Amino acid sequence: MAHALIVGAGIAGDALAVLLDRQGWRVTVAEIAPGLRKGGQTVDLRAGSREVLARMGVLDTVLASLVAQRGLAWIDETGKHLAAMPVEAFDGQGFVSKEEVLRTDLARILHNVGSAGIRYRFNETVESLDDRPDGVSVRFRSGDVDHFDVVVGADGVHSRVRGIRWGEEEQFRNSLGIAHAWYTLDERADTPPLDGWFLMHNAPGGLMVEARPGHAGTQEVGLSFRTTEPLPPRGDRAAQLDLLERTFRDVGWRAAEIVSRAPNAADFALDTYDQIAVPKWHDGRVVLLGDSAWCASPLSGLGTALALLGAEVLAQELADGTEPIGDAFARYEDRMRRPAQEARKLLPGRVGMFVPMTQLGIRVWAVIWKAAQWRVAAPILKWAMAGRGRDSPDV
Ligand SMILES: Cc1cc2nc3c(=O)[nH]c(=O)nc-3n(C[C@H](O)[C@H](O)[C@H](O)COP(=O)(O)OP(=O)(O)OC[C@H]3O[C@@H](n4cnc5c(N)ncnc54)[C@H](O)[C@@H]3O)c2cc1C
């Protein structure tokens, strides 16, 4: 029985684990976090996700976990709506759709559907990957050594597998010049309600504060800012919080309240918005999947769809493990290369529309979002937005 090591129990890694296990593979998953990672905002079911989830047999479970949302509204520093894009806009192809699920829930659903045969090693990662004629010898951080037929790097945008086998991240990274902090906030008596709206407040200087509905009694909040400076190390929470406090000190609406809740957020994360483009995703018996290979950035809105599709395509090509591995990897790359490239092509001016630099820019974008929904302009915007995922591979 062929044995796969999947590094990273995220969306791509867990989906692949489920599919390979069903195809008769022995599957081990190594995840660096102590448990399944929580956190993240909502992901939609467009661009092929719905179909993959249906084929995996989990669509009904996902649909039972949808977050009720009315749409996206841009607000000023007092909370007044400047423009709104309801979920019905552009026939459901707007920025927020009727079918969105928290990333946490999607990850949990994929994880739970896996059989007991999948072996999870939490708090674990890889230290070295050595090719042997019949597989890969892997040394884990714990000191354990094991042997696998294939190793899949599904360990996200800052992939360690990619680092070990392909080299420094910088050569594959295109920074979009934005950093983003996100976490879950438990609603208290004094927390302003969202009434189902995803609220976004832009401030001059390329700053943005957002709050969107989460599970009952919670809000998913985010703080975005333009920067080209390196962020504090991921483990240095004090320096991260200090940076947010300084950056959002003079921003209105709920910025102060939201920043003040960051220290106690269990799922707090701060990262840059990057794109990743690796010229070749496989080397020997090691292959990259998901953000580690092709991250299109959260601004694309396609990270989850591509992760699910990529997992399905890779599983199909690996079949039961009796195929020559290199050929299977090459066919997987052939099928996923184009959708990944297309996803990285952001709408022109996408960064500027997300975090405008000036007050004038903020107001202009609000007018554009209103006007875009008028009868004449709507079909053009609908076409542009529906283009997302047009290049899905046949599965
Ligand atoms: C906690 C979290 C929240 C997110 N929130 C959002 C969001 O709100 N909006 C959005 O657009 N995208 C979000 N993303 C990214 C989104 O999940 C991905 O773009 C997309 O689903 C592609 O999935 P992936 O499996 O390739 O990567 P990811 O979903 O990022 O999964 C990668 C997994 O690998 C693990 N990992 C990382 N390094 C190692 C290592 N060295 N060894 C072992 N395991 C490792 C991570 O802990 C994670 O579980 C989030 C990712 C995470 C991990």
PDBQT file of the ligand as one rigid body, heavy atoms in Angstrom, charges set to zero:
ROOT
HETATM    1  C1  LIG A 401      -5.656  29.814  10.469  1.00  0.00    +0.000 C 
HETATM    2  C2  LIG A 401      -5.821  30.248   9.038  1.00  0.00    +0.000 A 
HETATM    3  C3  LIG A 401      -6.747  31.252   8.730  1.00  0.00    +0.000 A 
HETATM    4  C4  LIG A 401      -6.922  31.663   7.406  1.00  0.00    +0.000 A 
HETATM    5  N1  LIG A 401      -7.843  32.634   7.137  1.00  0.00    +0.000 NA
HETATM    6  C5  LIG A 401      -8.076  33.001   5.865  1.00  0.00    +0.000 A 
HETATM    7  C6  LIG A 401      -9.061  34.006   5.566  1.00  0.00    +0.000 A 
HETATM    8  O1  LIG A 401      -9.724  34.528   6.438  1.00  0.00    +0.000 OA
HETATM    9  N2  LIG A 401      -9.231  34.377   4.271  1.00  0.00    +0.000 N 
HETATM   10  C7  LIG A 401      -8.500  33.797   3.278  1.00  0.00    +0.000 A 
HETATM   11  O2  LIG A 401      -8.683  34.159   2.109  1.00  0.00    +0.000 OA
HETATM   12  N3  LIG A 401      -7.577  32.846   3.528  1.00  0.00    +0.000 NA
HETATM   13  C8  LIG A 401      -7.359  32.438   4.797  1.00  0.00    +0.000 A 
HETATM   14  N4  LIG A 401      -6.399  31.496   5.062  1.00  0.00    +0.000 N 
HETATM   15  C9  LIG A 401      -5.677  30.909   3.939  1.00  0.00    +0.000 C 
HETATM   16  C10 LIG A 401      -6.540  29.886   3.250  1.00  0.00    +0.000 C 
HETATM   17  O3  LIG A 401      -6.892  28.871   4.152  1.00  0.00    +0.000 OA
HETATM   18  C11 LIG A 401      -5.740  29.321   2.095  1.00  0.00    +0.000 C 
HETATM   19  O4  LIG A 401      -5.448  30.366   1.177  1.00  0.00    +0.000 OA
HETATM   20  C12 LIG A 401      -6.433  28.280   1.282  1.00  0.00    +0.000 C 
HETATM   21  O5  LIG A 401      -7.414  27.571   1.954  1.00  0.00    +0.000 OA
HETATM   22  C13 LIG A 401      -5.384  27.310   0.740  1.00  0.00    +0.000 C 
HETATM   23  O6  LIG A 401      -5.197  26.313   1.717  1.00  0.00    +0.000 OA
HETATM   24  P1  LIG A 401      -3.845  25.568   2.049  1.00  0.00    +0.000 P 
HETATM   25  O7  LIG A 401      -4.283  24.278   2.636  1.00  0.00    +0.000 OA
HETATM   26  O8  LIG A 401      -2.943  25.582   0.900  1.00  0.00    +0.000 OA
HETATM   27  O9  LIG A 401      -3.160  26.462   3.174  1.00  0.00    +0.000 OA
HETATM   28  P2  LIG A 401      -3.639  26.726   4.651  1.00  0.00    +0.000 P 
HETATM   29  O10 LIG A 401      -5.111  26.653   4.776  1.00  0.00    +0.000 OA
HETATM   30  O11 LIG A 401      -2.938  27.946   5.044  1.00  0.00    +0.000 OA
HETATM   31  O12 LIG A 401      -3.071  25.473   5.493  1.00  0.00    +0.000 OA
HETATM   32  C14 LIG A 401      -1.705  25.242   5.730  1.00  0.00    +0.000 C 
HETATM   33  C15 LIG A 401      -1.568  24.354   6.953  1.00  0.00    +0.000 C 
HETATM   34  O13 LIG A 401      -0.206  23.991   7.093  1.00  0.00    +0.000 OA
HETATM   35  C16 LIG A 401       0.187  24.169   8.432  1.00  0.00    +0.000 C 
HETATM   36  N5  LIG A 401       1.617  24.412   8.446  1.00  0.00    +0.000 N 
HETATM   37  C17 LIG A 401       2.267  25.560   8.201  1.00  0.00    +0.000 A 
HETATM   38  N6  LIG A 401       3.579  25.380   8.300  1.00  0.00    +0.000 NA
HETATM   39  C18 LIG A 401       3.774  24.071   8.604  1.00  0.00    +0.000 A 
HETATM   40  C19 LIG A 401       4.926  23.271   8.826  1.00  0.00    +0.000 A 
HETATM   41  N7  LIG A 401       6.165  23.785   8.769  1.00  0.00    +0.000 N 
HETATM   42  N8  LIG A 401       4.759  21.962   9.121  1.00  0.00    +0.000 NA
HETATM   43  C20 LIG A 401       3.507  21.427   9.204  1.00  0.00    +0.000 A 
HETATM   44  N9  LIG A 401       2.386  22.138   9.004  1.00  0.00    +0.000 NA
HETATM   45  C21 LIG A 401       2.519  23.441   8.703  1.00  0.00    +0.000 A 
HETATM   46  C22 LIG A 401      -0.646  25.338   8.918  1.00  0.00    +0.000 C 
HETATM   47  O14 LIG A 401      -0.731  25.378  10.328  1.00  0.00    +0.000 OA
HETATM   48  C23 LIG A 401      -1.983  25.031   8.249  1.00  0.00    +0.000 C 
HETATM   49  O15 LIG A 401      -2.755  24.163   9.025  1.00  0.00    +0.000 OA
HETATM   50  C24 LIG A 401      -6.158  31.069   6.366  1.00  0.00    +0.000 A 
HETATM   51  C25 LIG A 401      -5.227  30.071   6.679  1.00  0.00    +0.000 A 
HETATM   52  C26 LIG A 401      -5.066  29.647   7.999  1.00  0.00    +0.000 A 
HETATM   53  C27 LIG A 401      -4.060  28.554   8.322  1.00  0.00    +0.000 C 
ENDROOT
TORSDOF 0
